[in-house]
Amino acid sequence: MSFWKKLSEFFLGPEPTAPASTPVPPAPSGSPLEAAVWAACMVHIKGGTQFVAVDVADAATAGQPRTVDSITKAVQLVHELFDRGMFGPHGYTRTLLQTPAGTNWVYHPKSSAPAAVAPVPGAAAVAPRPATASSAGTVRGPLVPQGSRLPASVTAHTASGGAPAKDPYDLGVFLTLTPAEHRARSLKINPYQTAWIGRVDVIPPESDERTALIDRGLELRGLLTRPEIVEIHRIGDLWLKHKDAARLAESIAHKNVEELLAQERIARQLAKTKKKEESAAKRTREAEDVQRRKREDIVYLGRSGLARNVSKGLSDRRSNIEKLAARGLPRLSSPADVARALELEIKTLRFLAFHADAQRHAHYVQFEVPKKKGGTRTLSAPKPQLAKAQKWILEEVLEKLPVDPVAHGFVKERSTVTNARPHAGKAIVINQDLVDFFPTINFARVRSVFQRAGYSPAVATIFALLTTECPRIQATYAGHTYYVATGQRGLPQGACTSPALSNLVASRLDRRLTGYTSKHGWTYTRYADDLTFSSAEEAEPGSPSGVAKLLATLHHIARAEGFTIHPDKGRIQRKSKRQTVTGIVVNEAHKLGVPREDIRLVRAILHNAKKTGLAAQNRDLSPTFEAWLRGKIAYITMVDRARGLAFSEELEHLDLGR
C-alpha cells in the first residue's frame, strides 16, 4: 500500500467495501503446539470470554514440561493466529491495555469492551506484539512503533509486587490521540486558512497545526521516527530561510542596476541618434555618388528583354592592355574612356547606347529598297551622332583586327574580282547563300568580338550596343510615338560597322570550311553572305570529296556556327555552262569576264549616243544616269581592263551636251 493511501486511510478511514459473508478459516494444521494453542483459543471463543495470550499458553502447555521458551512460543503463536485472521470470523478482536503487569493485548468479543485484566501469578512475562496497520483492534494508551516489540522488562512483574519498569517507548501525551480523534481534529481545520496549503516548494513548519497532526499520524503509523521528522523540519526551516536568498539578491541587484540601466538607455539613445545621423549622411553620400556616376560613369544600359541582359558586364573594367597594345588598338577600360575617345559626354554616350524594348527616340532612319529577284530589303541608316561614333569604332578598332584570307567582302584591297579569281577555270563551281546574314549576328556575338580583341566587358558592351539594333515597328500609345522592338539586337544593314563585324564573327566559320575544303580538294571563298566552292575535277558521286558530302558538311558547320544555308539560292555550275561568282564569269582560267548582257547594254548606249546624244539614252529620266554609266564602265574596267578602257575612251569622245 502506498504512503499516501495509508495516510488517506488514517485520516478519512478505510474505503467502504460491500458486505460479504466471511468464511470461517479452517483450523491450523501446523505443529502440535500450534494446534494446542488454537484449541485453547477456541475454548475461550466458544465461551465468549476475554483472554490474554499467557492464559492460552498455560492451557496449551498443560501436561508438558513448561519452559520460558515454550511459553514464549505459545504466546507468539496466539499473536500470529490473530494476524492471520483466524479470530475475525469468530467475532473476536483485541485491545492493547495498560495493566499493573504492563502493556498487554486483551482478546475479547467485538460486541463488548475489555475489562481490566489481572496479572497471572507465576506466568512468564512475554512482550506483546505491537499494533500494526493491519490490526483491527482499538488502541488505548501509548502505541508501540510498527516493526518493534516491547522488551520483556515492560511487562515483568516482580514477585514482591514492585512497580513495573519504565516503558522506553512511552512518548507521554504526544500520541494519546486515537485514529478517530485524529480524523475528527483534522476535519476541524480549514486548510484554506493556512499559508501552507498546496505549497510544493517548501516544507511546512511544525508550528502549523495541520502539519503537526500529519507528523503525529506518520509517527503513529510507524512510517517515520521522531528524529527523522525533526531532521525534515530542520532542513525545511533552513530552506525557508535561504530559498529566497537568490531572489532577494536579484532584487537588490535590480535595484542597484536601475541607474546602470538608465545610463544604458541614454547611451543607446545617443547611439541610435548617431546611427540615424550616419545613415542620413550615408544616404546623402550614396545620392551624391549616384549623381557623380551618372556624370562620370555608366553602370546600367537597360533591363533584360528581347536583347537579353545588355547591362551584364558593365561593372567589369579589366582590359587586356598587352593585347590591345600589340594590335595597336586604343587602350580603353571604362565607359569614361570610351566617352573621351568618342568625344562625347557620358550622358550622350548613355543615350546612344541605352537599350529599351519601347523607346521614344530612334537612332536609325529606316527605309526599304527593292531586291533584284523581288521583294524589299529594309535598310537602317544611323543618325549623325551615332554614325560618327560607329565610324570611329570602324577606323580605330575594327579595321585593325585581322580578317581571314578567304573573306573578300568589305575588306581593303579585296573585291568581287579577288573573290572570283581563285575559282576561274574550275570544272565545277558551287554557290551558296546564308539566310539573314546580318540579323543573325546578334548582340552577344558582337560583344564577344570586342572582348576577344582585349577590351573589358564594360567597353565591349558599349561598343556592341553602339553597333547593333533591334528590328522595330512604329506604334502610337497615349498620343506618343514609340519604336517597339520585335526581335533581338543584331547588325543593322546600313551601319558602316556591320560588314567588318560580320567578317570577324564569321571567322570561325571560314576557318572550319577552309580546313574541310583544303583536305578534300575544294577551293573556298566568301563575299559577305555568298559562299563559293570550286574544284578542278568533279569527284565520283558518294566519295568524301563529292558534292553531296560537301553540301551536307556545309549545312552541319553553318548550323553549328549559328548560321543557316538558304534552301533556294544554291547553284551547282559545271564547265559546260556559264559559271559566275559574285556576278563575274569565271569559265576561262586566265581571264575574268563581265556577263554578256552588261557588255551589250553599255555598247548599245554608247553607240546610240553618237547619233542622238547621251541625254537621249536616259529613257527613265534619272538625274544620275551619267554617273550610273560611268560607274558601270568603271566596274567593267576592274574586271576586264582592256574592254573597260575602250568604253571609257569612247565615252570621253562623245559630245555630252548634244
Salt bridges, closest charged atoms under 4 A:
GLU15 OE2 - LYS5 NZ 3.31
GLU34 OE2 - ARG84 NH1 3.03
ASP58 OD1 - ARG66 NH1 3.88
ASP69 OD2 - LYS73 NZ 3.45
ASP83 OD1 - ARG94 NH2 3.38
ASP83 OD2 - ARG129 NE 2.94
ASP201 OD1 - ARG199 NE 2.90
GLU206 OE2 - ARG226 NH2 2.96
GLU209 OE2 - ARG185 NE 3.54
ASP215 OD2 - HIS233 NE2 2.65
GLU219 OE2 - ARG226 NH1 3.29
GLU231 OE2 - ARG234 NH2 2.66
ASP244 OD1 - LYS243 NZ 3.09
ASP244 OD1 - ARG247 NH2 2.86
GLU250 OE2 - HIS254 NE2 3.34
GLU264 OE2 - ARG268 NH1 3.90
GLU296 OE1 - ARG292 NH1 3.64
ASP297 OD2 - ARG317 NH2 3.03
ASP316 OD2 - ARG318 NH2 2.79
ASP337 OD1 - ARG340 NH2 2.33
GLU345 OE1 - LYS347 NZ 3.89
ASP357 OD1 - HIS355 NE2 2.94
GLU396 OE1 - LYS400 NZ 3.60
GLU399 OE1 - LYS412 NZ 3.73
GLU469 OE2 - ARG472 NE 3.03
GLU469 OE1 - ARG489 NH1 3.67
ASP510 OD1 - ARG526 NE 2.92
GLU538 OE2 - ARG574 NH2 2.69
GLU561 OE2 - ARG508 NE 2.80
GLU561 OE2 - ARG512 NH1 2.96
GLU597 OE1 - ARG578 NH1 3.47
ASP598 OD1 - LYS632 NZ 3.75
GLU626 OE2 - ARG630 NH2 3.30
GLU650 OE2 - LYS610 NZ 3.02
GLU652 OE2 - ARG630 NH1 3.09
